[in-house]
Every structure is written in C-alpha cells, then in structure tokens.
Amino acid sequence: MKKFAAIILTVLFSTAFIQKSTAQRMAYVDTKYILENIPEYKEAEKELDQLAIEWQKQLEKKYEEIDKMYKNYQAEQILLTEDMKRKREEEIIQKEKEAKEFQKQKFGVDGELFKKRQELIKPIQDKVYNAIQDVAKVGGYDFIFDKATGPIMIYAKAKYNVSDDVLKKLGYAPKETK
C-alpha cells in the first residue's frame, strides 16, 4: 500500500512538474498607448494631419471651381450654340477628371499621404516592434498580444508555429525555409 501511495505521489509530482515546465508565458501590450507616449509619433501624426488638411482644402477649391463652371454653363446654356455647349461640357468633364486625379494622387492607396505615412510612421512602428521582441525574449514570453488592435498576436516563439503541420495535414508540402 505504501508503494502504491509512493507511486501515485511520484506520478502526481512529475505530472505537475511537466505541466509547469511546459506552461506558456503570455503577455499583452497596448500599442496605441505606447505610440501616444512617443513624442516623435505625435509629431509625425501632426505633420500628416496638416498635410491632409492642406490637400483637402485644395481639393475642395477644385470642386468649388467645377461647381461654379457648371452653374455658369446652366445659366448660359440657352444662349450657346451646340458647338459652344459641347466645348463647355468637355471643359467641366476635364476639370472633374483633374480633381479626381488630384484626389487619387494625394489620398489614394499609393498616394502621397500613404507614402508620407510610411516614411514618418513606419520607422517608429518598427522601433516599437523591435522593443516588444526584446522584452519578450528577456521576459521569457512565448506570446505577446496587442490590446489596441484586438486579439492580434504580435510576437510568438517560432517553435510554436504549426503552419507546416497544417499544410502537411491538408496535403501540401511546406516551402523550404532559409
């Protein structure tokens, strides 16, 4: 009976030790909070906001000019020949195209505002990301999640990546990693 109790205690202690040694350490950060406390980030955001406001004013001015051209056209339409009407309509259409092109150039997916944001903000974000990685390694964290963007993992030890296992399960060969 004593042997049986000793075996059970040994199993319990070894199970507890195994569970403790395989426990994963997790933490979270709030990148919004971090960025709001970095003066360079605030300055970059301010510069981007000023650029956006300036370009928005220019765009509004272009559309006001188009609106004025259209109202003048409507008022004078009765007095114009067909040729003059067509010419005015083409001018209005051309101005609208220019305004839309300006909007795309400044605010589009690959526009100047996007490029400027990459230029000013990305280095700061990279710096924050590198600091998070350092904190994770020093603190022995396996996973770090970002509170600001929802349940998004921004750091994980590579040994927990099971992507290749999933690919194999689906019948695909994982790519070679260098």
Buried (B, 14 or more C-beta within 10 A) or exposed (E): EEEEEEEEEEEEEEEEEEEEEEEEEEBBBEBEEBBEEBEEBEEBBEEBEEBBEEBEEEBEEBBEEBEEBBEEBEEEEEEEEEEEBEEBEEEBEEBBEEBBEBBEEBBEEEBEBEEBBEEBBEEBBEEBEEEBBEBBEEEEBBBBBBEBEEEEEBBBBEEEEEEEEEEEEEEEEEEEEE
